[in-house]
Amino acid sequence: MRNSTKLFILLGLSIIFVGVYLFQGLNGSYDYALPRRGIKVLAMVITGCAIAYSTVIFQTITHNRILTPSIMGLDALYLLLQTVLIFFLGSDHITIVNKQVNFILSVMAMIIFALLLYRFLFNNSKVNQPIYFLLLIGIIVGTFFSSISTFLQVLIDPNEFSIVQDRMFASFNNVSTDLVWLALIITAIVFLIGWRSIHFLDVLSLGRETAINLGVPYESIVKKMLVISAVLIAISTALVGPITFFGLIVANLSYQFFKSYRHSILITGAMLMSIVALVGGQWVVERIFTFSTTLSVIINFIGGVYFIYLLLKESKST
């Protein structure tokens, strides 16, 4: 089966899942239920596409298919920021109550952190392998952020902790309409900027030396793609919360399903798979589990099992 046919199949599945989620069980309440469902679907599409896009380009840059941009510590920074705000300012402060303020503050904090980290590492001429050093620093900083968050959560008031606990898991049920449209605009702009350099990723997948020999401006492209990846993860995390393993799942499924080196196909396929997974998974959570669990819990469970499978697979191949 040709890759174009596979993409059309995934596109058809995405439309079917979205249609079923939007229109099943409306019972005439179109004016109330349909707009609310539409916003949730749009939030899922934005989140899924952002995570899929950022994960594929991040794995291409690092030449490792078991890594996700969350290894840079952005998810841990988001949880630390929410914990610190609630611990010191309280749950009734404007930075918590006002979702727009919280969204902008979270996105800015994660992007500034990523930019400072990249600037510090890429300006260090002594580092021969800045990507791997970057990953190491990201793991250390992420662990440090998580430790501080855990320490503050132990000391926090139990009532306040319940609010922090809600921020630990991704949720599409209480997404603000204004935030969705703002996230859509920013994500679309970032997509357009990144798509202009998408053909460079096909060469970067061959390795640093090969890419440089073929005339690719390696340093500038890597910096650009890392910033794009950080911005997209920051937007998706601030919009709905952290989803640790989701990018790992859809990116690797895209590699296995399409078996192509062209990133225009891999990224598009991963984004369509993410729409199917999120919309279909949210339908299962609402219709079958009746909101007894969250979609992020299911994704993290499946992703954890899939991550172990990838580790075992890689160890056998080596």
Contacts in CASP RR format, 6 or more apart in sequence:
PFRMAT RR
TARGET T0000
AUTHOR 0000-0000-0000
METHOD contacts of the structure
MODEL  1
MRNSTKLFILLGLSIIFVGVYLFQGLNGSYDYALPRRGIKVLAMVITGCA
IAYSTVIFQTITHNRILTPSIMGLDALYLLLQTVLIFFLGSDHITIVNKQ
VNFILSVMAMIIFALLLYRFLFNNSKVNQPIYFLLLIGIIVGTFFSSIST
FLQVLIDPNEFSIVQDRMFASFNNVSTDLVWLALIITAIVFLIGWRSIHF
LDVLSLGRETAINLGVPYESIVKKMLVISAVLIAISTALVGPITFFGLIV
ANLSYQFFKSYRHSILITGAMLMSIVALVGGQWVVERIFTFSTTLSVIIN
FIGGVYFIYLLLKESKST
3 258 0 8 1.000
3 260 0 8 1.000
3 265 0 8 1.000
6 257 0 8 1.000
6 258 0 8 1.000
6 269 0 8 1.000
7 265 0 8 1.000
7 268 0 8 1.000
7 269 0 8 1.000
7 272 0 8 1.000
10 269 0 8 1.000
10 272 0 8 1.000
10 273 0 8 1.000
10 276 0 8 1.000
11 272 0 8 1.000
13 272 0 8 1.000
13 276 0 8 1.000
14 272 0 8 1.000
14 275 0 8 1.000
14 276 0 8 1.000
14 279 0 8 1.000
17 275 0 8 1.000
17 276 0 8 1.000
17 279 0 8 1.000
17 280 0 8 1.000
17 283 0 8 1.000
18 41 0 8 1.000
18 275 0 8 1.000
18 279 0 8 1.000
20 283 0 8 1.000
21 37 0 8 1.000
21 41 0 8 1.000
21 279 0 8 1.000
21 280 0 8 1.000
21 282 0 8 1.000
21 283 0 8 1.000
22 34 0 8 1.000
22 37 0 8 1.000
22 38 0 8 1.000
22 41 0 8 1.000
23 34 0 8 1.000
24 283 0 8 1.000
24 287 0 8 1.000
26 33 0 8 1.000
26 34 0 8 1.000
39 175 0 8 1.000
39 177 0 8 1.000
39 180 0 8 1.000
40 172 0 8 1.000
40 173 0 8 1.000
40 175 0 8 1.000
40 282 0 8 1.000
41 279 0 8 1.000
42 180 0 8 1.000
42 184 0 8 1.000
43 172 0 8 1.000
43 175 0 8 1.000
43 180 0 8 1.000
43 183 0 8 1.000
43 239 0 8 1.000
43 240 0 8 1.000
44 172 0 8 1.000
44 275 0 8 1.000
44 278 0 8 1.000
44 279 0 8 1.000
44 282 0 8 1.000
45 275 0 8 1.000
45 278 0 8 1.000
45 279 0 8 1.000
46 180 0 8 1.000
46 183 0 8 1.000
46 184 0 8 1.000
46 187 0 8 1.000
46 235 0 8 1.000
46 236 0 8 1.000
46 239 0 8 1.000
47 170 0 8 1.000
47 172 0 8 1.000
47 236 0 8 1.000
47 239 0 8 1.000
47 240 0 8 1.000
47 243 0 8 1.000
47 274 0 8 1.000
47 278 0 8 1.000
48 236 0 8 1.000
48 246 0 8 1.000
48 250 0 8 1.000
48 271 0 8 1.000
48 274 0 8 1.000
48 275 0 8 1.000
48 278 0 8 1.000
49 187 0 8 1.000
49 191 0 8 1.000
49 271 0 8 1.000
49 274 0 8 1.000
49 275 0 8 1.000
50 187 0 8 1.000
50 232 0 8 1.000
50 233 0 8 1.000
50 235 0 8 1.000
50 236 0 8 1.000
51 232 0 8 1.000
51 233 0 8 1.000
51 236 0 8 1.000
51 243 0 8 1.000
51 246 0 8 1.000
51 247 0 8 1.000
51 250 0 8 1.000
51 274 0 8 1.000
52 247 0 8 1.000
52 250 0 8 1.000
52 251 0 8 1.000
52 254 0 8 1.000
52 267 0 8 1.000
52 269 0 8 1.000
52 270 0 8 1.000
52 271 0 8 1.000
52 273 0 8 1.000
52 274 0 8 1.000
53 191 0 8 1.000
53 228 0 8 1.000
53 232 0 8 1.000
53 267 0 8 1.000
53 270 0 8 1.000
53 271 0 8 1.000
54 69 0 8 1.000
54 228 0 8 1.000
54 229 0 8 1.000
54 230 0 8 1.000
54 232 0 8 1.000
54 233 0 8 1.000
54 236 0 8 1.000
55 68 0 8 1.000
55 69 0 8 1.000
55 229 0 8 1.000
55 247 0 8 1.000
55 248 0 8 1.000
55 250 0 8 1.000
55 251 0 8 1.000
55 270 0 8 1.000
56 251 0 8 1.000
56 254 0 8 1.000
56 263 0 8 1.000
56 266 0 8 1.000
56 267 0 8 1.000
56 270 0 8 1.000
57 201 0 8 1.000
57 225 0 8 1.000
57 228 0 8 1.000
57 229 0 8 1.000
57 263 0 8 1.000
57 267 0 8 1.000
58 67 0 8 1.000
58 68 0 8 1.000
58 69 0 8 1.000
58 225 0 8 1.000
58 226 0 8 1.000
58 229 0 8 1.000
59 65 0 8 1.000
59 67 0 8 1.000
59 68 0 8 1.000
59 251 0 8 1.000
60 201 0 8 1.000
60 204 0 8 1.000
60 205 0 8 1.000
60 225 0 8 1.000
60 263 0 8 1.000
61 131 0 8 1.000
61 204 0 8 1.000
61 222 0 8 1.000
61 225 0 8 1.000
61 226 0 8 1.000
61 229 0 8 1.000
62 131 0 8 1.000
62 132 0 8 1.000
62 135 0 8 1.000
63 205 0 8 1.000
63 207 0 8 1.000
65 251 0 8 1.000
65 252 0 8 1.000
65 255 0 8 1.000
65 310 0 8 1.000
66 248 0 8 1.000
66 307 0 8 1.000
66 310 0 8 1.000
66 311 0 8 1.000
66 314 0 8 1.000
67 135 0 8 1.000
68 244 0 8 1.000
68 245 0 8 1.000
68 247 0 8 1.000
68 248 0 8 1.000
68 251 0 8 1.000
69 229 0 8 1.000
69 230 0 8 1.000
69 232 0 8 1.000
69 233 0 8 1.000
70 233 0 8 1.000
70 242 0 8 1.000
70 244 0 8 1.000
71 135 0 8 1.000
71 138 0 8 1.000
71 139 0 8 1.000
72 114 0 8 1.000
72 117 0 8 1.000
72 134 0 8 1.000
72 135 0 8 1.000
72 138 0 8 1.000
72 142 0 8 1.000
72 230 0 8 1.000
72 233 0 8 1.000
73 138 0 8 1.000
73 139 0 8 1.000
73 141 0 8 1.000
73 142 0 8 1.000
73 145 0 8 1.000
74 110 0 8 1.000
74 113 0 8 1.000
74 114 0 8 1.000
74 230 0 8 1.000
74 233 0 8 1.000
74 234 0 8 1.000
74 237 0 8 1.000
75 233 0 8 1.000
75 237 0 8 1.000
75 242 0 8 1.000
75 244 0 8 1.000
76 141 0 8 1.000
76 142 0 8 1.000
76 143 0 8 1.000
76 145 0 8 1.000
76 146 0 8 1.000
76 149 0 8 1.000
77 109 0 8 1.000
77 110 0 8 1.000
77 113 0 8 1.000
77 142 0 8 1.000
77 145 0 8 1.000
78 106 0 8 1.000
78 109 0 8 1.000
78 110 0 8 1.000
78 167 0 8 1.000
78 237 0 8 1.000
78 238 0 8 1.000
78 241 0 8 1.000
78 242 0 8 1.000
79 145 0 8 1.000
79 146 0 8 1.000
79 149 0 8 1.000
79 164 0 8 1.000
79 167 0 8 1.000
79 168 0 8 1.000
79 242 0 8 1.000
80 145 0 8 1.000
80 146 0 8 1.000
80 148 0 8 1.000
80 149 0 8 1.000
81 105 0 8 1.000
81 106 0 8 1.000
81 109 0 8 1.000
82 96 0 8 1.000
82 102 0 8 1.000
82 106 0 8 1.000
82 164 0 8 1.000
82 167 0 8 1.000
83 148 0 8 1.000
83 149 0 8 1.000
83 152 0 8 1.000
83 153 0 8 1.000
83 156 0 8 1.000
83 164 0 8 1.000
84 152 0 8 1.000
85 93 0 8 1.000
85 95 0 8 1.000
85 96 0 8 1.000
85 102 0 8 1.000
86 96 0 8 1.000
86 156 0 8 1.000
86 160 0 8 1.000
86 163 0 8 1.000
86 164 0 8 1.000
87 152 0 8 1.000
87 155 0 8 1.000
87 156 0 8 1.000
87 160 0 8 1.000
89 95 0 8 1.000
89 96 0 8 1.000
90 96 0 8 1.000
90 160 0 8 1.000
91 97 0 8 1.000
91 159 0 8 1.000
91 160 0 8 1.000
91 163 0 8 1.000
94 101 0 8 1.000
95 101 0 8 1.000
95 102 0 8 1.000
95 105 0 8 1.000
96 102 0 8 1.000
96 163 0 8 1.000
99 176 0 8 1.000
99 178 0 8 1.000
99 179 0 8 1.000
100 176 0 8 1.000
100 178 0 8 1.000
100 179 0 8 1.000
100 182 0 8 1.000
102 238 0 8 1.000
103 176 0 8 1.000
103 179 0 8 1.000
103 182 0 8 1.000
103 183 0 8 1.000
103 238 0 8 1.000
103 239 0 8 1.000
106 234 0 8 1.000
106 237 0 8 1.000
106 238 0 8 1.000
107 234 0 8 1.000
107 235 0 8 1.000
107 238 0 8 1.000
110 230 0 8 1.000
110 233 0 8 1.000
110 234 0 8 1.000
110 237 0 8 1.000
110 238 0 8 1.000
111 230 0 8 1.000
111 231 0 8 1.000
111 234 0 8 1.000
114 226 0 8 1.000
114 227 0 8 1.000
114 230 0 8 1.000
114 231 0 8 1.000
114 234 0 8 1.000
115 227 0 8 1.000
115 230 0 8 1.000
117 134 0 8 1.000
117 137 0 8 1.000
117 138 0 8 1.000
117 141 0 8 1.000
118 134 0 8 1.000
118 223 0 8 1.000
118 226 0 8 1.000
118 227 0 8 1.000
118 230 0 8 1.000
121 127 0 8 1.000
121 130 0 8 1.000
121 133 0 8 1.000
121 134 0 8 1.000
121 137 0 8 1.000
122 130 0 8 1.000
122 219 0 8 1.000
122 223 0 8 1.000
124 130 0 8 1.000
127 133 0 8 1.000
131 222 0 8 1.000
134 226 0 8 1.000
153 161 0 8 1.000
153 164 0 8 1.000
156 164 0 8 1.000
167 241 0 8 1.000
168 242 0 8 1.000
169 241 0 8 1.000
169 242 0 8 1.000
169 294 0 8 1.000
169 296 0 8 1.000
169 297 0 8 1.000
170 240 0 8 1.000
170 241 0 8 1.000
170 242 0 8 1.000
170 243 0 8 1.000
170 294 0 8 1.000
170 295 0 8 1.000
170 296 0 8 1.000
170 299 0 8 1.000
171 240 0 8 1.000
171 241 0 8 1.000
171 294 0 8 1.000
171 295 0 8 1.000
171 296 0 8 1.000
172 240 0 8 1.000
172 278 0 8 1.000
172 282 0 8 1.000
172 295 0 8 1.000
173 291 0 8 1.000
175 239 0 8 1.000
175 240 0 8 1.000
179 239 0 8 1.000
180 239 0 8 1.000
183 235 0 8 1.000
183 236 0 8 1.000
183 239 0 8 1.000
186 231 0 8 1.000
186 235 0 8 1.000
187 232 0 8 1.000
187 235 0 8 1.000
190 228 0 8 1.000
190 231 0 8 1.000
190 232 0 8 1.000
190 235 0 8 1.000
193 228 0 8 1.000
194 224 0 8 1.000
194 225 0 8 1.000
194 228 0 8 1.000
197 221 0 8 1.000
197 224 0 8 1.000
197 225 0 8 1.000
198 263 0 8 1.000
198 264 0 8 1.000
198 267 0 8 1.000
199 263 0 8 1.000
199 264 0 8 1.000
200 211 0 8 1.000
200 216 0 8 1.000
200 221 0 8 1.000
201 225 0 8 1.000
201 263 0 8 1.000
202 261 0 8 1.000
202 262 0 8 1.000
202 263 0 8 1.000
203 210 0 8 1.000
203 211 0 8 1.000
203 214 0 8 1.000
203 216 0 8 1.000
204 211 0 8 1.000
204 216 0 8 1.000
204 218 0 8 1.000
204 221 0 8 1.000
204 222 0 8 1.000
205 261 0 8 1.000
205 263 0 8 1.000
206 214 0 8 1.000
208 218 0 8 1.000
211 218 0 8 1.000
212 218 0 8 1.000
236 243 0 8 1.000
241 296 0 8 1.000
242 296 0 8 1.000
243 296 0 8 1.000
243 299 0 8 1.000
243 300 0 8 1.000
244 300 0 8 1.000
244 303 0 8 1.000
245 299 0 8 1.000
245 300 0 8 1.000
245 302 0 8 1.000
245 303 0 8 1.000
245 304 0 8 1.000
245 306 0 8 1.000
245 307 0 8 1.000
246 274 0 8 1.000
246 277 0 8 1.000
246 278 0 8 1.000
246 299 0 8 1.000
246 303 0 8 1.000
247 270 0 8 1.000
247 274 0 8 1.000
248 303 0 8 1.000
248 306 0 8 1.000
248 307 0 8 1.000
248 310 0 8 1.000
249 277 0 8 1.000
249 299 0 8 1.000
249 302 0 8 1.000
249 303 0 8 1.000
249 306 0 8 1.000
250 270 0 8 1.000
250 271 0 8 1.000
250 273 0 8 1.000
250 274 0 8 1.000
250 277 0 8 1.000
251 266 0 8 1.000
251 270 0 8 1.000
252 306 0 8 1.000
252 310 0 8 1.000
253 270 0 8 1.000
253 273 0 8 1.000
254 266 0 8 1.000
254 267 0 8 1.000
254 269 0 8 1.000
254 270 0 8 1.000
254 273 0 8 1.000
255 266 0 8 1.000
257 269 0 8 1.000
257 273 0 8 1.000
258 265 0 8 1.000
258 266 0 8 1.000
258 269 0 8 1.000
260 266 0 8 1.000
277 299 0 8 1.000
278 295 0 8 1.000
281 295 0 8 1.000
281 298 0 8 1.000
282 295 0 8 1.000
284 298 0 8 1.000
285 291 0 8 1.000
285 293 0 8 1.000
285 294 0 8 1.000
285 295 0 8 1.000
285 298 0 8 1.000
END
